Amino acid sequence: MLRAATTLRAEEATHYEAQALVALADIAERTGLRRADVPGWLERAADIHEEGGSPLASDLRARLRAGEEE
């Protein structure tokens, strides 16, 4: 039981990390500050979502590809 709770907390923590990274990327894109960091943040968030089986990973990968084309 304790192991399951620990795993759940770890998964929740990484999910929150992914949300924060996407929020940072959104702010950077709107303000123009730290734009060079955006691909790394989105890549990490996509990795987290992918590991958790979230469909958000494909959306973030598409966003990364679109950013490369600009």
Backbone hydrogen bonds in HBPLUS format (Angstrom, degrees):
<---DONOR---> <-ACCEPTOR-->    atom                        ^
c    i                          cat <-CA-CA->   ^        H-A-AA   ^      H-
h    n   atom  resd res      DA  || num        DHA   H-A  angle D-A-AA Bond
n    s   type  num  typ     dist DA aas  dist angle  dist       angle   num
A0005-ALA N   A0001-MET O   2.99 MM   4  6.31 158.2  2.04 152.9 158.9     1
A0006-THR N   A0002-LEU O   2.91 MM   4  6.14 155.1  1.97 149.5 156.4     2
A0007-THR N   A0003-ARG O   2.94 MM   4  6.16 158.8  1.99 148.3 153.9     3
A0008-LEU N   A0004-ALA O   2.92 MM   4  6.11 161.5  1.96 149.0 154.1     4
A0009-ARG N   A0005-ALA O   2.97 MM   4  6.17 161.3  2.01 147.2 152.0     5
A0010-ALA N   A0006-THR O   3.01 MM   4  6.25 154.5  2.08 145.1 152.2     6
A0011-GLU N   A0007-THR O   2.91 MM   4  6.21 158.7  1.96 153.5 159.1     7
A0012-GLU N   A0008-LEU O   2.87 MM   4  6.10 161.2  1.91 153.6 159.0     8
A0013-ALA N   A0009-ARG O   2.87 MM   4  6.02 154.9  1.93 145.9 153.0     9
A0014-THR N   A0010-ALA O   3.05 MM   4  6.32 158.6  2.09 148.6 153.2    10
A0015-HIS N   A0011-GLU O   2.98 MM   4  6.19 151.4  2.06 144.7 153.2    11
A0016-TYR N   A0012-GLU O   2.93 MM   4  6.22 156.7  1.98 150.7 156.4    12
A0017-GLU N   A0013-ALA O   2.92 MM   4  6.18 146.7  2.03 141.7 151.9    13
A0018-ALA N   A0014-THR O   2.89 MM   4  6.17 156.4  1.94 148.6 153.8    14
A0019-GLN N   A0015-HIS O   3.00 MM   4  6.34 159.1  2.05 149.0 154.3    15
A0020-ALA N   A0016-TYR O   2.96 MM   4  6.17 159.8  2.00 147.9 153.1    16
A0021-LEU N   A0017-GLU O   2.92 MM   4  6.18 156.8  1.97 152.3 158.7    17
A0022-VAL N   A0018-ALA O   3.02 MM   4  6.26 158.1  2.07 152.6 157.8    18
A0023-ALA N   A0019-GLN O   2.98 MM   4  6.20 157.8  2.03 147.2 153.8    19
A0024-LEU N   A0020-ALA O   2.89 MM   4  6.16 156.5  1.95 149.5 155.7    20
A0025-ALA N   A0021-LEU O   2.98 MM   4  6.20 156.7  2.03 144.2 150.5    21
A0026-ASP N   A0022-VAL O   2.90 MM   4  6.18 156.4  1.95 150.0 156.4    22
A0027-ILE N   A0023-ALA O   3.00 MM   4  6.26 160.9  2.04 151.0 155.6    23
A0028-ALA N   A0024-LEU O   2.88 MM   4  6.09 164.9  1.91 153.3 157.7    24
A0029-GLU N   A0025-ALA O   2.93 MM   4  6.10 156.5  1.98 149.0 155.1    25
A0030-ARG N   A0026-ASP O   3.02 MM   4  6.23 153.7  2.09 145.9 153.0    26
A0031-THR N   A0027-ILE O   2.90 MM   4  6.04 159.4  1.94 155.2 160.7    27
A0032-GLY N   A0028-ALA O   2.74 MM   4  5.39 139.3  1.91 139.2 149.1    28
A0037-ASP N   A0034-ARG O   2.94 MM   3  5.54 152.9  2.02 116.4 124.3    29
A0038-VAL N   A0035-ARG O   3.16 MM   3  5.31 148.3  2.27 104.0 112.9    30
A0041-TRP N   A0037-ASP O   3.10 MM   4  6.35 160.8  2.13 158.4 164.4    31
A0042-LEU N   A0038-VAL O   2.92 MM   4  6.12 168.7  1.94 165.2 167.8    32
A0043-GLU N   A0039-PRO O   2.87 MM   4  5.94 153.4  1.94 144.8 152.6    33
A0044-ARG N   A0040-GLY O   3.02 MM   4  6.18 163.4  2.05 147.4 151.3    34
A0045-ALA N   A0041-TRP O   2.98 MM   4  6.20 162.2  2.01 148.8 154.1    35
A0046-ALA N   A0042-LEU O   2.84 MM   4  5.99 157.5  1.89 146.6 153.0    36
A0047-ASP N   A0043-GLU O   2.92 MM   4  6.16 155.9  1.98 147.8 154.4    37
A0048-ILE N   A0044-ARG O   3.00 MM   4  6.27 157.5  2.05 150.1 155.7    38
A0049-HIS N   A0045-ALA O   2.98 MM   4  6.24 167.1  1.99 153.7 156.7    39
A0050-GLU N   A0046-ALA O   2.81 MM   4  5.94 155.1  1.87 148.8 156.5    40
A0051-GLU N   A0047-ASP O   2.92 MM   4  6.12 159.9  1.96 149.8 154.5    41
A0052-GLY N   A0048-ILE O   3.11 MM   4  6.37 144.6  2.24 143.6 153.1    42
A0054-SER N   A0049-HIS O   2.79 MM   5  4.93 154.3  1.85 156.0 151.3    43
A0053-GLY N   A0050-GLU O   3.05 MM   3  5.01 156.5  2.10 101.5 108.9    44
A0057-ALA N   A0054-SER O   3.34 MM   3  6.11 168.6  2.36 117.5 120.0    45
A0060-LEU N   A0056-LEU O   2.99 MM   4  6.28 157.3  2.04 153.7 159.5    46
A0061-ARG N   A0057-ALA O   2.93 MM   4  6.19 153.7  2.00 149.4 157.1    47
A0062-ALA N   A0058-SER O   2.99 MM   4  6.15 154.0  2.06 142.8 149.4    48
A0063-ARG N   A0059-ASP O   2.97 MM   4  6.23 151.1  2.06 142.1 150.4    49
A0064-LEU N   A0060-LEU O   2.90 MM   4  6.16 149.4  1.99 144.5 152.7    50
A0065-ARG N   A0061-ARG O   2.97 MM   4  6.28 158.6  2.02 147.8 153.1    51
A0066-ALA N   A0062-ALA O   2.95 MM   4  6.17 159.4  1.99 149.3 154.9    52
A0067-GLY N   A0063-ARG O   2.99 MM   4  6.17 149.4  2.08 142.3 150.4    53
A0068-GLU N   A0064-LEU O   3.05 MM   4  6.35 141.3  2.20 144.2 154.4    54
A0068-GLU N   A0065-ARG O   3.17 MM   3  5.12 125.4  2.48  93.5 107.3    55
A0069-GLU N   A0065-ARG O   3.24 MM   4  6.53 138.3  2.42 142.0 152.3    56
A0069-GLU N   A0066-ALA O   3.23 MM   3  5.23 130.5  2.49  93.8 106.4    57
